[in-house]
Amino acid sequence: MQTLARVQSTEAARALVAELRAQHGAILFYQSHGCCAGSAPMCFAATELALGLGDRLLGRLDGAADGVPVYASLAQCDYLAGLAMTLDVAPGNTGSFGLEDGSGRHFVAHFRLWTDAERDRLAPIEAVRL
């Protein structure tokens, strides 16, 4: 049985990811954990963010082996483990530190609960390899 990717992306997100990869090379996402609307996927050049022992690889976009990695803290992963995440794009700048800032677009994450059938097929959340 094929595993189910924890992080999916929309066509708009895949297009913006392709633009950012062309401009910056390897990139990654870090799902921040703020209050209410403060939780957001932040896009960085792979060399811009130092990951630590408390971070986890939630998954890769669309489950592709060469997909962009999506990380989160251990506490955030505990929360996100029960939710399917879809990376999307919305209009407007957020003033964040993300690579997309200034493009007139920003990344957003949509969440839903996994179904019982999906839960059995989920890809594991992995510890970061330092």
N, C-alpha and C positions, 0 to 999 in steps of 0.2 A: 504494500500500500504506500503510495506516495505521500510524503509529508506536506502539510499545508503551511504556506508562508504566513508568518505573523503580521507582516507589513506588506500591504498592497499599495499600488499607486494608480492615479488616474492618468489619462492621456496628457492632460495639462501639466501634471507634475513630472511625467517622464520627459516632456519637451523642455521644461525649465531645467531639469537635472542635466539633460544633454547639453544645453547651452552652458551651464556652469562647469561641467566637466571639460568642455572644449576650451573654456577660458582659464580654468584653474587646475586642471589635471584631476588627480584623485580627490574625492570629496567624501564627507561623511555627514550623518545627521545625529544630533543629540536631542532627545526628547526631554525638554526642560520640565521641571515640575514646580509650577507656581500655583497660586491660588486662582480658582475659577478659570477665567479666560487666560491666565498667565502661563498655562502649560502649552508649550508650542514646540514644533520641530524646528530646530535651528541647524542651518547648513554651514559647514566650515570646510576649508581646505583640510585635507587629511593631516597636514603637518601643523595646523593651527591649534589643535586641542589635545592636551595631554590627558589621556585616560588613566584612571587609577584602579586600584583593586576593588573599589566599591562600585565600579561600573560594569554593565553587562551588555552583551550584544543581543539586542532584542530580535534582530533578524536582518536580512538583506532585502532591499526593495524587490518585490515580486518573487522572492525566493531564488533568484538567479545567483549562481555561484560567483559571478563577477558583479553582482548587484551592489549598489551603494549600501554600506553598512549603516544600521540605525542602532544607536546606543542609548542607554538610559541608566540612571542610578539603580542600585539593587532595590531600594525602596520603591522607586517608580515602576520597576519591572514587576514587583510583587503585585502592584495595583493593575498594571497593564496585562498581566498574564491571562486574565479572563476576558480581555477585549481584543477584537479584531481592529487593527489600525489601517486606515487608508490615507495615504499622503495625497494632498490636493493642493491647489493653488487658488488664491483669492486676489482680487485687485487691491492695490494700495500698498504703500510703504509702511513699515511698522517702526522704523527707527531702531531695529534690532542689530545685532552683530552679524547676522546671517549674510552669506555671500550674495543673496538675491536682493538685499536692501538697495534701494535706489533704482531698481528695475521697474517699479510701478506694480510689482507683484510680490506676494509673500506666500510661504508655505503654511498650510494649516493641516491639522490631523482630524479626521472624523473617526469616531469609535462606535462599535456595536458589540453586543455580547456574542460570544461564540455559541453555536448550537451544540447540542450533545454529540451529534455525529461528527462535527468538526473537531471538537475537543480531543477526540481520540487520535487525530491525525496531525496535531500541531508539532511544528518543528521546535526543538528545545531552545530555551534561552541559555546562552553560553557565557561563561566567565571571560573577561577580557584577558588576552594573552599579552603580557607586557614584555 
